[in-house]
Amino acid sequence: MWSDVQCPWCYIGKRKFEAGAAMYGGAVEVEYHSYELSPDTPVEYAGTPTQYLSEKKGLPIAEVESMLQRVTGIAESVGLHYDYDSIHQTNTVISHELLHYAKAKGRQLDMKERLLKAYFVEGRHVGRIEDLADLAAEIGLDRSDVVRVLTEHAYLADVKADVAQAAEYGIQGVPFFVIDGKYGVSGAQDPDTFAQVLNQVRTEKSEETIA
């Protein structure tokens, strides 16, 4: 799954995929890949997400507010309580580095969930090393080791490799799901869609085994 920590549809898509995987009922291995929606964002952006989107997309504030109200309502429908009044717009590259570190420690899924909740629900900052280290420690990772690897940018090359692979696939927006290396699903689709694709893959694998 290609996604960004500050992508509202990615958190919604995560919940819908989880629901689809539950409907499917089989074992599903999930791996997150990095995608930067706004790599030019400063770590300490002074404005609000509304102001940022207005500037970036060239839209009136009122129109952006309407967009955010809509996405907040959809988030509520899958049990997510977005708080755009508290969100810290920031650069997310270092949070992606943390996700690669967490993957190496076998905790990527937990770290992804923690980062999304921190950003969209709790108004936590996900662009600074000390804040990210606190969040990592909350799920049981070694805080001092997290500070070390993020300071050294030990996983930056992995982030850039993910971004490059997304470009090779032609991914232009997230969330984007690549299932079994051959089926691409774009966006926060309904759970039924994910369940269908997973069942299709299972059927194909069964036929290959028989053949």
C-alpha positions in Angstrom: 0.0 0.0 0.0 1.5 3.3 -1.1 0.3 6.1 1.2 1.3 9.3 3.1 0.9 10.0 6.8 -0.9 13.3 6.0 -3.3 11.8 3.4 -6.9 11.8 4.8 -8.0 9.3 2.2 -5.1 7.0 3.1 -6.5 6.5 6.7 -10.0 6.0 5.3 -8.6 3.6 2.7 -6.7 1.7 5.4 -10.0 1.1 7.3 -11.8 0.1 4.2 -9.1 -2.3 3.2 -9.1 -3.8 6.7 -12.8 -4.3 6.4 -12.4 -5.9 3.0 -9.7 -8.2 4.2 -11.9 -9.3 7.1 -14.7 -10.1 4.6 -12.2 -12.1 2.5 -11.3 -14.0 5.6 -7.9 -15.3 4.5 -4.4 -14.4 5.6 -3.3 -11.1 4.1 0.2 -9.7 4.4 0.3 -5.9 4.3 3.4 -3.7 3.6 3.4 0.0 3.5 5.4 2.0 0.9 6.3 5.7 1.1 4.6 8.4 -1.0 5.1 12.1 -0.4 2.0 14.2 -1.3 3.8 17.5 -0.6 7.5 17.0 -0.4 8.0 20.8 -0.6 6.2 21.5 2.7 8.4 22.9 5.4 8.6 21.0 8.7 7.3 24.1 10.6 4.6 25.3 8.2 3.0 28.3 10.0 -0.5 28.0 8.6 -3.4 25.6 8.8 -4.1 22.6 6.5 -6.9 24.8 5.1 -4.5 27.6 4.2 -2.0 25.2 2.8 -4.4 23.5 0.5 -5.8 26.8 -0.6 -2.3 28.0 -1.5 -1.3 24.7 -3.1 -4.4 24.1 -5.2 -5.3 27.8 -5.8 -8.8 27.3 -4.3 -10.8 29.8 -2.2 -10.7 29.0 1.6 -14.5 28.4 1.6 -14.1 25.7 -1.0 -11.3 24.0 0.8 -13.3 24.1 4.1 -16.2 22.4 2.2 -13.8 19.7 0.9 -12.4 19.1 4.4 -15.9 18.9 5.9 -16.8 16.2 3.3 -13.7 14.1 4.0 -14.2 14.5 7.8 -17.7 13.1 7.4 -16.5 10.2 5.4 -13.9 9.5 8.0 -16.6 9.5 10.7 -18.4 6.8 8.7 -15.5 4.4 9.2 -15.0 5.3 12.8 -12.3 8.0 12.4 -12.6 11.3 14.2 -10.5 13.8 12.2 -9.7 17.1 14.0 -8.6 19.6 11.3 -8.5 22.4 13.8 -5.6 20.8 15.6 -3.6 19.3 12.7 0.0 20.4 12.2 0.7 20.6 8.5 4.3 19.4 8.0 6.8 17.6 5.8 6.4 13.9 6.2 9.6 12.5 4.8 11.0 11.7 8.2 7.9 9.9 9.3 8.3 7.6 6.3 11.9 7.0 7.4 10.4 5.9 10.8 8.0 3.6 9.0 10.9 1.8 7.3 12.7 1.5 10.6 9.6 0.1 12.2 9.3 -2.4 9.3 12.8 -3.6 10.1 11.7 -4.2 13.7 8.5 -6.0 12.6 6.3 -3.2 13.8 5.4 -1.3 10.7 1.6 -1.8 10.8 1.5 -0.6 14.4 3.7 2.4 13.6 1.5 3.4 10.6 -1.7 3.3 12.7 0.0 5.3 15.4 1.2 8.0 13.0 -2.1 8.4 11.3 -4.0 8.7 14.5 -1.4 11.1 15.9 -1.7 13.3 12.9 -5.5 13.3 12.1 -7.1 12.7 15.5 -4.7 13.9 18.2 -3.0 16.9 16.5 0.5 15.6 17.2 3.5 16.8 15.1 4.8 14.1 12.8 7.6 16.0 11.1 10.1 16.4 14.0 12.5 13.7 15.3 11.7 14.1 19.0 8.0 14.0 18.4 8.3 10.9 16.2 10.6 9.2 18.8 7.9 9.8 21.4 5.3 8.1 19.2 7.6 5.2 18.4 8.3 4.7 22.1 4.5 4.5 22.7 4.4 1.3 20.6 7.4 -0.2 22.3 10.3 0.8 20.0 13.6 2.0 21.5 13.3 5.8 21.7 17.1 6.5 21.7 17.6 4.2 18.7 14.8 5.9 16.8 16.4 9.3 17.4 19.8 7.9 16.2 18.5 6.4 12.9 16.3 9.4 12.1 19.1 11.8 12.8 21.4 9.8 10.6 18.6 9.4 7.9 19.5 5.7 7.8 16.3 4.9 5.9 16.0 7.9 3.6 17.3 5.8 0.6 14.4 3.4 1.2 11.9 6.2 1.2 13.3 7.5 -2.1 13.2 4.0 -3.6 9.5 3.7 -2.7 8.8 7.0 -4.3 10.7 6.0 -7.4 8.9 2.7 -7.6 5.6 4.6 -7.4 6.6 6.7 -10.3 7.5 3.5 -12.3 4.0 2.1 -11.6 2.5 5.4 -12.7 1.0 6.1 -9.3 -0.2 9.7 -9.2 -2.3 9.7 -6.0 -2.7 7.7 -2.8 -3.8 5.4 -1.3 -2.8 3.0 -4.0 -2.9 -0.8 -3.5 -0.8 -3.3 -5.4 -2.1 -6.8 -4.7 0.0 -9.8 -5.5 2.2 -7.7 -7.6 -0.3 -7.5 -10.5 -3.6 -5.9 -9.4 -3.7 -2.1 -8.8 -6.5 -0.6 -6.8 -6.6 3.2 -6.6 -8.3 5.2 -3.8 -10.3 4.4 -0.7 -12.6 1.9 -2.4 -15.5 0.1 -0.7 -14.6 -3.0 1.3 -16.4 -5.2 -1.3 -13.9 -4.1 -3.9 -10.9 -5.2 -1.9 -12.6 -8.5 -0.9 -13.3 -9.2 -4.5 -9.7 -8.6 -5.6 -8.3 -10.8 -2.7 -10.7 -13.6 -3.6 -9.7 -13.3 -7.3 -6.0 -13.7 -6.3 -6.8 -16.7 -4.1 -8.8 -18.3 -7.0 -5.9 -17.8 -9.4 -3.4 -19.2 -7.0 -5.6 -22.3 -6.4 -5.8 -22.8 -10.2 -2.1 -22.5 -10.6 -1.6 -25.1 -7.9 -3.9 -27.5 -9.6 -2.2 -26.9 -13.0 
